[in-house]
């Protein structure tokens, strides 16, 4: 009899507990239901907005890619003025990746046209833009100096090039090659030979640079 009573009490307590829970949630809903609905709506709107932004961003990239390809075609066909205008426009409003590529290509077009001073200024603008990754800014510095080899002060150009010659720089081999050329321009023949020898003996030096290095060393040693 006691067991039946205990079971009955336990069941009754469970029912009461359930009713209390339902009443509790009902009270919560009556007090906070509107806020919960609003939060749910905001969540749905937020997800929809994010998906919409993803779609918009993708369409922007597709559009920028098509415009960039068209600009490259203009340059390849020799329409340099039109290519420069096209790259310049892309660099103003395209997503970051295409924007930076277009900046480099714009500067490259100026260099191809023989306007090396304008090209150097365009590369300098890239190298001073802190929003661009460091390795690309360093590449812009390298290309700026390449365009100024026959015009700028060898000493100032070499000083600007020095940070790119360190061991962990991805552009160190090209930077060292330019350093040797600048040393020759400044009349420092032995300094040029030392730098070229360093490049020639480094097994990591790319084949193209090594070939040019060996040719310059042979020419200098024959003098």
C-alpha positions as CSV (number, residue, x, y, z in Angstrom):
1,X,0.0,0.0,0.0
2,X,2.9,2.3,0.8
3,X,4.4,1.7,-2.6
4,X,1.2,2.6,-4.4
5,X,1.0,5.8,-2.2
6,X,4.7,6.6,-3.0
7,X,4.1,6.1,-6.7
8,X,1.0,8.2,-6.6
9,X,2.8,11.0,-4.8
10,X,5.7,10.8,-7.2
11,X,3.4,11.0,-10.2
12,X,1.5,13.9,-8.6
13,X,4.7,15.8,-7.9
14,X,5.8,15.2,-11.5
15,X,2.5,16.6,-12.8
16,X,2.8,19.6,-10.5
17,X,6.4,20.2,-11.6
18,X,5.3,20.1,-15.2
19,X,2.5,22.5,-14.6
20,X,4.9,24.8,-12.8
21,X,7.3,24.6,-15.7
22,X,4.6,25.4,-18.3
23,X,3.4,28.3,-16.1
24,X,6.9,29.5,-15.8
25,X,7.6,29.5,-19.5
26,X,4.1,31.0,-20.2
27,X,5.0,33.8,-17.8
28,X,8.4,34.2,-19.5
29,X,6.8,34.3,-23.0
30,X,4.2,36.8,-21.9
31,X,7.0,39.1,-20.5
32,X,9.7,38.5,-23.1
33,X,8.0,36.9,-26.1
34,X,8.1,40.1,-28.2
35,X,11.8,40.5,-27.6
36,X,12.4,36.9,-28.6
37,X,10.4,37.3,-31.8
38,X,12.4,40.5,-32.5
39,X,15.6,38.7,-31.9
40,X,14.6,35.8,-34.2
41,X,13.7,38.3,-36.9
42,X,17.0,40.1,-36.5
43,X,18.8,36.8,-36.8
44,X,17.0,35.9,-40.0
45,X,17.6,39.4,-41.5
46,X,21.2,39.2,-40.4
47,X,21.8,35.8,-42.2
48,X,19.9,37.0,-45.2
49,X,22.0,40.2,-45.4
50,X,25.2,38.3,-45.0
51,X,24.2,35.9,-47.8
52,X,23.2,38.9,-49.9
53,X,26.5,40.6,-49.2
54,X,28.4,37.4,-50.2
55,X,26.4,37.3,-53.5
56,X,27.1,41.0,-54.1
57,X,30.8,40.6,-53.3
58,X,31.1,37.6,-55.7
59,X,29.4,39.6,-58.5
60,X,31.9,42.4,-57.8
61,X,34.8,40.1,-58.2
62,X,33.4,38.5,-61.4
63,X,32.9,42.0,-62.8
64,X,36.4,43.1,-61.8
65,X,37.9,40.0,-63.3
66,X,36.2,40.6,-66.6
67,X,37.3,44.3,-66.7
68,X,40.9,43.3,-65.7
69,X,41.0,40.7,-68.5
70,X,39.8,43.2,-71.0
71,X,42.4,45.7,-69.8
72,X,45.2,43.1,-70.2
73,X,44.0,42.4,-73.7
74,X,44.3,46.1,-74.6
75,X,47.9,46.2,-73.3
76,X,48.8,43.0,-75.2
77,X,47.4,44.6,-78.4
78,X,49.5,47.6,-77.9
79,X,46.7,50.0,-77.0
80,X,48.6,51.4,-74.0
81,X,46.7,54.6,-73.5
82,X,43.4,52.7,-73.3
83,X,44.9,50.0,-71.2
84,X,46.2,52.6,-68.7
85,X,42.8,54.2,-68.4
86,X,41.2,50.8,-67.9
87,X,43.6,49.7,-65.2
88,X,43.3,53.1,-63.5
89,X,39.5,52.8,-63.3
90,X,39.8,49.2,-61.9
91,X,42.2,50.4,-59.2
92,X,39.6,52.9,-58.0
93,X,36.7,50.7,-57.3
94,X,37.6,47.0,-57.6
95,X,37.9,44.5,-54.7
96,X,41.3,44.6,-53.0
97,X,43.0,41.8,-55.0
98,X,42.2,43.3,-58.4
99,X,42.7,46.8,-57.1
100,X,46.4,46.1,-56.3
101,X,46.9,44.1,-59.5
102,X,45.5,47.0,-61.5
103,X,47.8,49.5,-59.7
104,X,50.8,47.4,-60.6
105,X,49.7,47.1,-64.2
106,X,49.0,50.8,-64.5
107,X,52.6,51.5,-63.4
108,X,53.9,48.8,-65.8
109,X,52.1,50.5,-68.7
110,X,53.7,53.8,-67.9
111,X,57.1,52.0,-67.8
112,X,56.4,50.3,-71.2
113,X,55.6,53.7,-72.6
114,X,59.0,55.0,-71.5
115,X,57.6,57.3,-68.8
116,X,59.9,55.9,-66.1
117,X,59.5,58.9,-63.8
118,X,55.7,58.5,-63.7
119,X,56.1,54.7,-63.4
120,X,58.4,55.1,-60.4
121,X,56.0,57.5,-58.7
122,X,53.2,55.0,-59.3
123,X,55.2,52.2,-57.7
124,X,56.2,54.5,-54.8
125,X,52.5,55.1,-54.2
126,X,51.9,51.4,-53.9
127,X,54.9,50.9,-51.6
128,X,53.6,53.6,-49.2
129,X,50.1,52.1,-49.0
130,X,50.0,50.4,-45.6
131,X,46.8,48.5,-46.5
132,X,48.7,46.4,-49.0
133,X,50.7,43.4,-47.9
134,X,54.3,44.0,-47.2
135,X,55.7,41.6,-49.8
136,X,53.8,43.5,-52.5
137,X,54.9,46.9,-51.1
138,X,58.5,45.6,-51.3
139,X,58.0,44.5,-54.8
140,X,56.7,47.9,-55.7
141,X,59.9,49.4,-54.2
142,X,62.0,47.0,-56.3
143,X,60.2,48.1,-59.4
144,X,60.4,51.7,-58.5
145,X,64.2,51.5,-58.2
146,X,64.4,49.5,-61.5
147,X,62.7,52.4,-63.3
148,X,65.1,54.9,-61.6
149,X,68.4,53.1,-62.2
150,X,69.5,55.6,-64.8
151,X,68.1,58.7,-63.2
152,X,68.1,58.5,-59.4
153,X,71.1,59.0,-57.0
154,X,72.8,55.5,-56.8
155,X,73.5,56.0,-53.1
156,X,69.9,56.9,-52.2
157,X,68.5,54.2,-54.3
158,X,70.9,51.6,-52.8
159,X,69.9,52.7,-49.3
160,X,66.2,52.3,-50.2
161,X,67.0,48.9,-51.6
162,X,69.0,47.7,-48.5
163,X,66.0,46.3,-46.5
164,X,65.1,44.1,-49.5
165,X,68.5,42.4,-49.5
166,X,68.1,40.7,-46.1
167,X,68.0,36.9,-45.9
168,X,64.2,36.6,-45.2
169,X,63.2,38.9,-48.1
170,X,61.5,37.1,-51.0
171,X,63.0,39.7,-53.3
172,X,66.6,39.5,-52.0
173,X,68.2,38.0,-55.1
174,X,66.7,40.7,-57.4
175,X,67.6,43.4,-54.8
176,X,71.2,42.2,-54.7
177,X,71.4,42.2,-58.5
178,X,70.2,45.8,-58.5
179,X,72.6,46.7,-55.7
180,X,75.5,45.5,-57.9
181,X,74.3,47.6,-60.8
182,X,74.0,50.6,-58.6
183,X,77.5,50.1,-57.2
184,X,78.8,50.1,-60.8
185,X,76.9,53.2,-61.6
186,X,78.5,54.8,-58.5
187,X,82.0,53.7,-59.6
188,X,82.3,51.0,-56.9
189,X,83.6,48.2,-59.1
190,X,84.9,46.0,-56.3
191,X,81.6,46.3,-54.4
192,X,79.7,45.2,-57.5
193,X,82.0,42.2,-58.0
194,X,81.6,41.2,-54.3
195,X,77.8,41.3,-54.5
196,X,77.8,39.4,-57.9
197,X,80.1,36.8,-56.5
198,X,77.8,36.4,-53.5
199,X,74.9,35.8,-55.9
200,X,76.8,33.4,-58.1
201,X,78.0,31.2,-55.2
202,X,74.5,31.0,-53.6
203,X,72.8,27.8,-54.7
204,X,69.4,29.4,-54.0
205,X,69.9,32.1,-56.6
206,X,67.3,31.7,-59.4
207,X,68.7,30.5,-62.8
208,X,67.9,33.7,-64.7
209,X,69.6,36.0,-62.1
210,X,72.6,33.6,-61.9
211,X,73.0,33.6,-65.7
212,X,73.1,37.4,-65.7
213,X,75.3,37.5,-62.7
214,X,77.9,35.2,-64.3
215,X,77.8,37.3,-67.5
216,X,78.4,40.5,-65.6
217,X,81.2,38.9,-63.5
218,X,82.9,37.6,-66.7
219,X,82.7,41.1,-68.3
220,X,84.1,42.8,-65.2
221,X,86.9,40.3,-64.8
222,X,87.9,40.7,-68.4
223,X,88.4,44.5,-68.0
